[in-house]
Amino acid sequence: MSSNCLFCKIAAGDIPAEKLYEDDDMLAFRDIAPQAPVHFLVIPKKHIQDPAAISAEDEALMGKMMRVGSQVAGENGITDFRLVFNNGADAGQTVFHIHMHVLGGRSLSWPPG
């Protein structure tokens, strides 16, 4: 856990969030600024800065992240959804704790903009 990381604080329960899923490794919660009717984030509780910081030992955790995102999407009534990872400020990353956006509930255009 990084003491000054927003998502680490959410994972620790220090900052409230609308949780959709939680286990020992992973947390899913609604995005506070949704870009689609269904928009939530999936984060590992382990602090990893961004996708470029994933190590070989994190591979199983990242696979679980994808599975949890798909599971929670289904639990929220969406079967067509987009998964998004941002790496770095120029790519739109604003919280430097790896997180996966899951968006759905409407037709999503490409490119996203």
PEDA-V719414 format. One record per residue. N is the residue number from 1. PHI is phi in radians with two decimals (none if undefined). NEAR is the number of other ideal C-beta (glycine too) atoms within 12 Angstrom. Layout:
((N,PHI,NEAR) (N,PHI,NEAR))
This chain:
((1,none,20) (2,-1.70,21) (3,-1.14,10) (4,-1.90,13) (5,-1.62,26) (6,-0.95,24) (7,-1.25,37) (8,-1.12,27) (9,-1.17,22) (10,-1.14,30) (11,-1.07,35) (12,-1.38,21) (13,1.51,15) (14,-1.36,15) (15,-2.16,18) (16,-1.23,13) (17,-2.65,25) (18,-1.45,20) (19,-1.29,21) (20,-1.94,27) (21,-2.79,31) (22,-2.72,22) (23,-2.50,21) (24,-1.12,12) (25,-1.86,23) (26,-2.42,33) (27,-2.46,36) (28,-2.14,40) (29,-2.63,32) (30,-1.15,27) (31,-1.25,28) (32,-1.35,18) (33,-2.30,13) (34,-1.08,20) (35,-1.86,24) (36,-2.73,26) (37,-0.96,21) (38,-2.04,30) (39,-2.62,34) (40,-2.39,41) (41,-1.98,42) (42,-2.11,43) (43,-2.26,45) (44,-1.37,39) (45,-1.24,31) (46,-1.21,28) (47,-1.33,27) (48,-2.20,33) (49,-1.08,25) (50,-2.87,27) (51,-0.98,24) (52,-1.19,16) (53,-1.63,21) (54,-1.16,22) (55,-1.83,15) (56,-1.01,8) (57,-1.23,12) (58,-1.61,22) (59,-1.03,14) (60,-1.13,17) (61,-1.09,27) (62,-1.20,29) (63,-1.10,17) (64,-1.11,26) (65,-1.03,36) (66,-1.12,23) (67,-1.11,23) (68,-1.09,33) (69,-1.02,39) (70,-1.14,26) (71,-1.08,23) (72,-1.18,34) (73,-1.02,32) (74,-1.06,19) (75,-1.13,19) (76,-1.78,26) (77,1.43,13) (78,-2.05,26) (79,-1.92,13) (80,-1.89,19) (81,-2.67,31) (82,-2.00,27) (83,-1.90,28) (84,-2.31,30) (85,-2.07,28) (86,-1.95,24) (87,-2.20,20) (88,1.70,16) (89,-1.05,12) (90,-1.16,9) (91,-1.57,16) (92,1.82,17) (93,-1.28,23) (94,-1.98,19) (95,-2.02,29) (96,-1.63,25) (97,-2.46,33) (98,-0.89,37) (99,-2.65,43) (100,-1.96,42) (101,-1.45,36) (102,-2.09,42) (103,-2.17,31) (104,-3.01,29) (105,1.63,21) (106,-2.75,16) (107,-1.24,13) (108,-1.90,23) (109,-1.47,11) (110,-2.40,8) (111,-1.26,7) (112,-1.23,14) (113,2.16,8))
